[in-house]
Amino acid sequence: MEIETYSSLGGQVALVTGANRGIGERVAARLADLGATVYAGKRADETVAAGLRPLELDVTDEDDIVDAVDRIDDEKGRIDVLVNNAGVMDNRVALEDMGTAEIDRTMAVNLRGPMLLSKYALPLLLLRDGSRIVNVSSGLSSLTGEMGRGMPAYRVSKSGLNALTAYLDAEYGDQGIIANAVCPGWARTEMGGPDAERSAGEAAETPVWLARFKPGGPGGEFWRDKQVIEW
C-alpha cells in the first residue's frame, strides 16, 4: 500500500513528550526540521534543544497536562501531531518482587499519561482532518510473543498503550484522527543502555514517518521499521 506523507510540516503544530533526550529529542528535532512548530515536553529541571518550544509537562500530573494543552491552544489554536513518547522502564524484576510504587509509577508515565494527554488534546486534534497521534510503544508489549522474563509493569503498560491506540482509531478514526503505535527498536538511550543495537536517531525514523501521514493514512496499527507488526 502506498502511504502519502507530508514532505513539509510548515504551518503545523506538534507536541512531543519526553523531548529533552533520547528518541523524543530526535523526533522533536526532525519535526522542527520539517517546518513544524514543536512544543517539547519536559520536566521543570530539564532543557531542550534550540529551535524547540520548551513546555513544562510532567505526564503524571493532570494539571500540567491541562496547562500544556491550554498554552498551545492560546498560542497556536491547533495541534496537528501528538507524539506520546515519554516513558520509563521498571526495575526489571519479576512481579512477585516488584513493589507497588514501582508498578504505579510505570503505569502512570507509560499509560495513564498518554491517555490523559490524548483526552485533553483531542478537541484541538479534531479541528482538522488527518491529525496524527503517535504512541511510542515497545516490542515487549506483544501478546503474540514472549511476555515473561521480568519487566511486568513495563510490558503491561505498553500493551495498554497499544490498546489505547486501537481505541483511538476505532472511536475517532472516522473523524479524521490517525492514531498509530510504534516499536522504535532497542536504542542507545538512557533507558536502552549503551549496548543497544541502534542509535536514538535510527529509532526516531519510524515515529517521524508516522507523524508525516497525510489524511486518509492508515491508523490503529503497530509499526516497526515502517512495517505493520503483530502485537
ZADODREN-316025 format. One record per residue (C-alpha): residue in one letter; z negated, y negated, x. Coordinates in steps of 0.1 Angstrom, whole numbers, plus 2048, in hexadecimal, padded with zeros to 3 digits. Example, Ala and Ser with C-alpha at 12.3 -4.5 7.8 and 13.67 -1.06 7.14 Angstrom:
BEGIN
A7B282D87B
S7B980B889
***
This chain:
BEGIN
M800800800
E80A7DE80D
I7EC7C680B
E7F37A180C
T7DC78C821
Y7D8767827
S7E575B849
S7D073C845
L7AF735833
G7B4710834
G7A1700817
Q78C71F810
V767722814
A755740822
L73074A824
V72776383F
T703770841
G6F477A862
A70D764874
N6F975B892
R7027798A7
G71479A8A9
I72E7A488F
G725787877
E72A76E892
R74D77B89A
V75777D875
A74B759870
A75E74D88E
R77E75E885
L77D751861
A77872E86F
D795733887
L7AA73C868
G7A271A859
A785722842
T76670C83F
V74C726849
Y727724840
A714739859
G6F574884B
K6D874A864
R6B2749866
A6A072886D
D69B72F892
E6BF73A899
T6DE7278A3
V70372E89B
A7237278AE
A7357068AE
G74E701892
L738712878
R72170285E
P6FE70F865
L6EC719845
E6C8723845
L6C8744832
D6AE760832
V6BE77981B
T69C787812
D692765803
E6A075E7E1
D6997397E4
D6AD738804
I6CA7497F3
V6C97317D5
D6C77137ED
A6E371F802
V6FB7247E5
D6F17037D6
R6F96F17F7
I71B7017F9
D7216F87D4
D7166D37DB
E72B6D07FA
K74A6E47F2
G7486F07CE
R7577127D6
I7527337E8
D7717477F0
V762761807
L73F770808
V738787826
N717799821
N7127A2846
A6ED79D84C
G6DC7BE852
V6C17D0864
M6BC7F3872
D69C806869
N687816884
R69D836884
V68184F87B
A68286885F
L67585E83D
E65386E840
D64C85985F
M659838852
G64181E845
T64680E823
A6487EC833
E6667F8848
I677806829
D6717E6815
R67E7CF832
T69E7E4836
M6A57E4811
A69E7BF80D
V6B77B5828
N6D27CF824
L6D47D37FE
R6BE7BA7EA
G6CB79D7FF
P6F07A47F9
M6EA7AB7D4
L6D878A7CE
L6F07767E3
S70D7857CF
K6FB77D7AF
Y6F67587B8
A7187547C8
L72C7637AC
P72F743797
L7417337B4
L7557527BE
L76175579A
L77073279A
R79073F7AB
D7A475E7A8
G7A27757C7
S78176B7D6
R7747867ED
I7537967F3
V7517AB813
N7327C1817
V72C7CD83A
S7207F1836
S71F80F84D
G72E832850
L70A83E84F
S70A83582A
S722851821
L718869806
T733881811
G727882835
E70788B848
M6EB877839
G6CF88684D
R6C387F871
G6AC86286B
M6B383E860
P6AB84483B
A6A5820831
Y6C4814843
R6DB830835
V6CF82C811
S6D1806812
K6F580881E
S6FD822803
G6EF8097EA
L7057EE7F9
N7238037F3
A7188097CF
L7147E37CB
T7387E07D7
A7447F97BD
Y7307E77A2
L73E7C47AB
D7617D27AA
A75C7E3788
E74A7C5779
Y75D7A8787
G77E7B6795
D7917AD776
Q78478A779
G79378679C
I7777917B3
I7837A77D0
A7647BA7DC
N7667D37F9
A74E7E4811
V7557EA835
C749800851
P74E7EB871
G747808888
W72D80C8A3
A72D7EB8B5
R71C7DC8D4
T7047C58C2
E6DF7C08C1
M6DD7DB8A6
G6F87F38B5
G6EC7F18D9
P6FF7EF8FA
D70E8128F8
A72180D8D8
E7468158D7
R7557F48CE
S74F7CF8D3
A7427B88B7
G7647A88B7
E7757C98B0
A75C7D1895
A7647B0884
E7897B7880
T7887CA85F
P76E7B384F
V783795857
W7A27A784A
L7907AE829
A78678A827
R7AB780828
F7B779580A
K7CC7817F1
P7C77837CB
G7D07A57BF
G7C47B77DE
P7B07D87DB
G78B7D87D3
G76F7F07CF
E7788037EF
F76680D80F
W77A80582E
R77B80C853
D79680086B
K7AA7F384D
Q7AB81583D
V79882181E
I77E83B826
E768851810
W74384A80B
***
